[in-house]
């Protein structure tokens, strides 16, 4: 019972993180780009900025979302812990992967 709840929570967390990534990728196009004070000639955009922002967010959802979902399914098949497994301590969840990544 708890394993099914962990899977549901992990899937929910995954979708929220992917949605946040797509939203921030779309918003990033409206932020100033380049170095301050550098005046380069601006090339015309191939489409209006809101359309490019939607396309960017859609690409993030499809590519990163799809690849991440495949990774989540493969991690479950390998027996790796869920994204938010209640049996893991915070040290094992955050500190040990951070040390292994350095």
C-alpha beads as a LAMMPS data file, in Angstrom:
LAMMPS data file: protein, C-alpha beads

102 atoms
101 bonds

1 atom types
1 bond types

-500.0 500.0 xlo xhi
-500.0 500.0 ylo yhi
-500.0 500.0 zlo zhi

Masses

1 110.0

Atoms # bond

1 1 1 0.000 0.000 0.000
2 1 1 2.763 2.431 0.936
3 1 1 4.726 1.531 -2.185
4 1 1 1.783 2.478 -4.401
5 1 1 1.429 5.758 -2.509
6 1 1 5.160 6.459 -2.968
7 1 1 4.828 5.816 -6.704
8 1 1 1.849 8.152 -6.964
9 1 1 3.636 10.904 -5.021
10 1 1 6.818 10.450 -7.086
11 1 1 4.883 10.694 -10.332
12 1 1 3.080 13.803 -9.112
13 1 1 6.363 15.439 -8.061
14 1 1 7.883 14.561 -11.428
15 1 1 5.044 16.163 -13.392
16 1 1 5.140 19.310 -11.237
17 1 1 8.900 19.646 -11.792
18 1 1 8.573 19.186 -15.562
19 1 1 5.711 21.714 -15.694
20 1 1 7.829 24.236 -13.753
21 1 1 10.767 23.649 -16.109
22 1 1 8.574 24.196 -19.179
23 1 1 7.017 27.341 -17.689
24 1 1 10.403 28.811 -16.814
25 1 1 11.778 27.931 -20.258
26 1 1 8.901 29.823 -21.856
27 1 1 9.311 32.822 -19.551
28 1 1 13.070 32.972 -20.177
29 1 1 12.482 34.238 -23.713
30 1 1 10.925 37.421 -22.337
31 1 1 13.985 38.208 -20.187
32 1 1 16.843 40.368 -21.487
33 1 1 19.434 38.326 -23.359
34 1 1 23.119 39.019 -23.902
35 1 1 25.610 41.254 -22.207
36 1 1 24.658 44.636 -20.828
37 1 1 25.977 47.527 -22.886
38 1 1 26.750 45.425 -25.937
39 1 1 24.778 46.715 -28.892
40 1 1 24.656 44.158 -31.669
41 1 1 22.308 44.413 -34.613
42 1 1 19.080 42.544 -33.885
43 1 1 18.022 39.940 -36.432
44 1 1 14.266 39.593 -36.897
45 1 1 12.698 36.640 -35.105
46 1 1 11.101 33.916 -37.239
47 1 1 7.855 34.165 -35.243
48 1 1 6.304 36.414 -32.583
49 1 1 7.819 36.091 -29.115
50 1 1 4.746 34.453 -27.472
51 1 1 4.704 31.777 -30.183
52 1 1 8.400 31.078 -29.631
53 1 1 7.806 30.870 -25.872
54 1 1 5.005 28.331 -26.382
55 1 1 7.148 26.319 -28.773
56 1 1 10.040 26.329 -26.312
57 1 1 7.791 25.174 -23.457
58 1 1 6.248 22.486 -25.679
59 1 1 9.629 21.155 -26.728
60 1 1 10.713 20.985 -23.089
61 1 1 7.530 19.105 -22.171
62 1 1 7.832 16.593 -24.979
63 1 1 11.576 15.923 -25.037
64 1 1 12.626 16.353 -21.405
65 1 1 9.304 15.117 -20.094
66 1 1 9.399 12.019 -22.258
67 1 1 13.022 11.186 -21.535
68 1 1 12.520 11.772 -17.819
69 1 1 9.447 9.554 -17.767
70 1 1 11.424 6.800 -19.461
71 1 1 14.129 7.268 -16.834
72 1 1 11.567 7.094 -14.027
73 1 1 10.134 3.847 -15.409
74 1 1 13.590 2.322 -15.852
75 1 1 14.595 3.362 -12.324
76 1 1 11.550 1.537 -10.974
77 1 1 12.482 -1.589 -12.949
78 1 1 16.024 -1.437 -11.567
79 1 1 14.708 -1.187 -8.028
80 1 1 16.037 2.309 -7.351
81 1 1 14.179 4.350 -4.734
82 1 1 11.326 6.624 -5.786
83 1 1 11.755 10.393 -6.087
84 1 1 10.320 10.913 -2.614
85 1 1 10.688 7.602 -0.801
86 1 1 9.518 7.952 2.811
87 1 1 12.042 5.370 4.037
88 1 1 15.095 7.413 2.971
89 1 1 16.685 9.908 5.321
90 1 1 17.463 13.413 4.087
91 1 1 21.172 12.634 4.358
92 1 1 20.830 9.672 2.020
93 1 1 18.482 11.594 -0.293
94 1 1 20.500 14.840 -0.669
95 1 1 23.998 14.662 0.862
96 1 1 25.251 11.374 -0.564
97 1 1 24.230 12.135 -4.187
98 1 1 25.731 15.618 -3.860
99 1 1 29.022 14.132 -2.676
100 1 1 28.997 11.531 -5.436
101 1 1 28.449 14.236 -8.050
102 1 1 31.513 16.262 -7.080

Bonds

1 1 1 2
2 1 2 3
3 1 3 4
4 1 4 5
5 1 5 6
6 1 6 7
7 1 7 8
8 1 8 9
9 1 9 10
10 1 10 11
11 1 11 12
12 1 12 13
13 1 13 14
14 1 14 15
15 1 15 16
16 1 16 17
17 1 17 18
18 1 18 19
19 1 19 20
20 1 20 21
21 1 21 22
22 1 22 23
23 1 23 24
24 1 24 25
25 1 25 26
26 1 26 27
27 1 27 28
28 1 28 29
29 1 29 30
30 1 30 31
31 1 31 32
32 1 32 33
33 1 33 34
34 1 34 35
35 1 35 36
36 1 36 37
37 1 37 38
38 1 38 39
39 1 39 40
40 1 40 41
41 1 41 42
42 1 42 43
43 1 43 44
44 1 44 45
45 1 45 46
46 1 46 47
47 1 47 48
48 1 48 49
49 1 49 50
50 1 50 51
51 1 51 52
52 1 52 53
53 1 53 54
54 1 54 55
55 1 55 56
56 1 56 57
57 1 57 58
58 1 58 59
59 1 59 60
60 1 60 61
61 1 61 62
62 1 62 63
63 1 63 64
64 1 64 65
65 1 65 66
66 1 66 67
67 1 67 68
68 1 68 69
69 1 69 70
70 1 70 71
71 1 71 72
72 1 72 73
73 1 73 74
74 1 74 75
75 1 75 76
76 1 76 77
77 1 77 78
78 1 78 79
79 1 79 80
80 1 80 81
81 1 81 82
82 1 82 83
83 1 83 84
84 1 84 85
85 1 85 86
86 1 86 87
87 1 87 88
88 1 88 89
89 1 89 90
90 1 90 91
91 1 91 92
92 1 92 93
93 1 93 94
94 1 94 95
95 1 95 96
96 1 96 97
97 1 97 98
98 1 98 99
99 1 99 100
100 1 100 101
101 1 101 102
